[in-house]
Amino acid sequence: MRKLIVIIFVVSLLSLSGTGGLTFRSSIGQNVIGESAIGNDVVKSGIIYLDNSGGKSKSGKTEPLNIPLNYELKQNYPNPFNPTTTISFSLPVDQFVSLKVYNILGNEVAVLAGKDFTKGKHEVVFNADRFVSGLYFYKIQTPGFSKMKKMMIVK
């Protein structure tokens, strides 16, 4: 019975707007993480409250929270590629990142990153003009994460 009451309460606070976003209705003290619509305004993060005139207002940051919660190494794109590809990764904290490319024998053939990065999403472009066609691997290493993926150069 409690679960049903909680679900009804949450559904009554939220309604789908015509634009496909979420709209809050008179949710005093509602903490917002992510993007939500309030009338014609968009709250990216902060706290929603009612002002003295009864209208809805917001406080807090107006920038979107675009910080990943986990480490991630995405598949390069395009793949297969010639001559360039993009490698994307996400960091939940600021830290040193090593991003290297290896050939099929396991020999290091390129260093794409070896520096401190801020938390968030990042992209590195790999230019393989001087490499022959074939299967290669790219590996990310941080103090708390390590992952390897494969990519194909086709000339």
TAQUIVEN-V279662 format. One record per residue. N is the residue number from 0. RES is the residue in three letters. SS is DSSP state (H for helix, E for strand, C for the rest). OMEGA is omega as a letter, one per 40 degrees, with the letter a starting at -180 (* if undefined). D_FIRST is the distance of its C-alpha to the first C-alpha in Angstrom with 2 decimals. Layout:
# TAQUIVEN-V279662
n->(N;N)
res->(RES;RES)
ss->(SS;SS)
omega->(OMEGA;OMEGA)
d_first->(D_FIRST;D_FIRST)
This chain:
# TAQUIVEN-V279662
n->(0;1;2;3;4;5;6;7;8;9;10;11;12;13;14;15;16;17;18;19;20;21;22;23;24;25;26;27;28;29;30;31;32;33;34;35;36;37;38;39;40;41;42;43;44;45;46;47;48;49;50;51;52;53;54;55;56;57;58;59;60;61;62;63;64;65;66;67;68;69;70;71;72;73;74;75;76;77;78;79;80;81;82;83;84;85;86;87;88;89;90;91;92;93;94;95;96;97;98;99;100;101;102;103;104;105;106;107;108;109;110;111;112;113;114;115;116;117;118;119;120;121;122;123;124;125;126;127;128;129;130;131;132;133;134;135;136;137;138;139;140;141;142;143;144;145;146;147;148;149;150;151;152;153;154)
res->(MET;ARG;LYS;LEU;ILE;VAL;ILE;ILE;PHE;VAL;VAL;SER;LEU;LEU;SER;LEU;SER;GLY;THR;GLY;GLY;LEU;THR;PHE;ARG;SER;SER;ILE;GLY;GLN;ASN;VAL;ILE;GLY;GLU;SER;ALA;ILE;GLY;ASN;ASP;VAL;VAL;LYS;SER;GLY;ILE;ILE;TYR;LEU;ASP;ASN;SER;GLY;GLY;LYS;SER;LYS;SER;GLY;LYS;THR;GLU;PRO;LEU;ASN;ILE;PRO;LEU;ASN;TYR;GLU;LEU;LYS;GLN;ASN;TYR;PRO;ASN;PRO;PHE;ASN;PRO;THR;THR;THR;ILE;SER;PHE;SER;LEU;PRO;VAL;ASP;GLN;PHE;VAL;SER;LEU;LYS;VAL;TYR;ASN;ILE;LEU;GLY;ASN;GLU;VAL;ALA;VAL;LEU;ALA;GLY;LYS;ASP;PHE;THR;LYS;GLY;LYS;HIS;GLU;VAL;VAL;PHE;ASN;ALA;ASP;ARG;PHE;VAL;SER;GLY;LEU;TYR;PHE;TYR;LYS;ILE;GLN;THR;PRO;GLY;PHE;SER;LYS;MET;LYS;LYS;MET;MET;ILE;VAL;LYS)
ss->(C;H;H;H;H;H;H;H;H;H;H;H;H;E;E;E;C;C;C;C;C;E;E;E;C;C;C;C;C;E;E;E;E;E;E;E;E;E;C;C;E;E;E;E;E;E;E;E;E;E;C;C;C;C;C;E;E;E;E;C;C;C;C;C;C;C;C;C;C;C;C;E;E;C;C;C;E;C;C;C;E;C;C;E;E;E;E;E;E;E;E;C;C;C;E;E;E;E;E;E;E;E;C;C;C;C;C;E;E;E;E;E;E;E;E;E;E;C;C;E;E;E;E;E;E;E;E;C;C;C;C;C;C;E;E;E;E;E;E;E;E;E;C;C;E;E;E;E;E;E;E;E;E;C;C)
omega->(i;a;i;i;i;i;i;i;a;a;i;i;a;i;i;i;a;a;i;i;i;i;i;i;i;a;a;i;a;i;a;i;a;a;i;a;i;a;i;a;i;i;i;i;i;a;i;i;i;i;a;a;a;i;a;i;i;i;i;a;i;i;i;i;a;a;i;i;a;i;i;i;a;i;i;i;e;i;e;a;i;e;a;i;a;i;a;i;a;i;i;a;i;i;i;a;i;i;a;i;a;i;a;i;a;i;i;a;i;i;a;i;i;a;i;i;i;i;a;a;a;i;i;i;i;i;a;i;a;a;i;i;i;a;i;i;i;a;i;i;i;i;a;a;i;i;i;i;i;i;a;i;i;a;*)
d_first->(0.00;3.84;5.50;5.25;6.44;8.85;10.10;10.83;12.54;14.56;15.58;16.69;18.85;20.52;22.54;25.10;28.60;31.55;32.96;30.07;29.03;26.00;26.40;24.66;24.26;25.01;23.21;25.24;25.69;24.11;25.75;27.16;28.36;29.96;31.00;29.15;30.69;30.87;32.96;36.19;35.83;34.38;32.83;33.53;32.00;31.59;29.55;28.92;29.59;30.80;34.54;36.51;37.09;33.40;33.86;31.96;33.77;33.38;34.76;35.38;36.95;37.85;38.64;36.18;34.84;36.55;36.45;35.37;33.11;35.04;38.60;39.48;42.71;42.70;45.06;48.22;48.93;50.97;51.43;54.09;56.02;59.55;60.46;57.40;53.69;50.84;48.75;45.48;43.56;40.87;40.88;38.10;40.84;44.51;46.77;49.83;49.56;52.03;52.02;54.75;55.98;57.42;59.55;59.08;61.15;58.87;61.40;60.17;61.61;59.96;58.12;55.83;54.30;55.10;53.92;51.11;48.35;45.73;42.01;40.89;42.03;45.70;48.12;51.49;54.07;56.14;59.58;61.00;64.42;66.32;64.27;65.05;62.68;60.32;57.10;56.18;53.33;51.84;50.19;48.30;48.42;46.94;46.59;42.99;43.05;45.39;45.14;47.70;47.78;50.57;52.38;55.31;58.41;60.26;63.65)
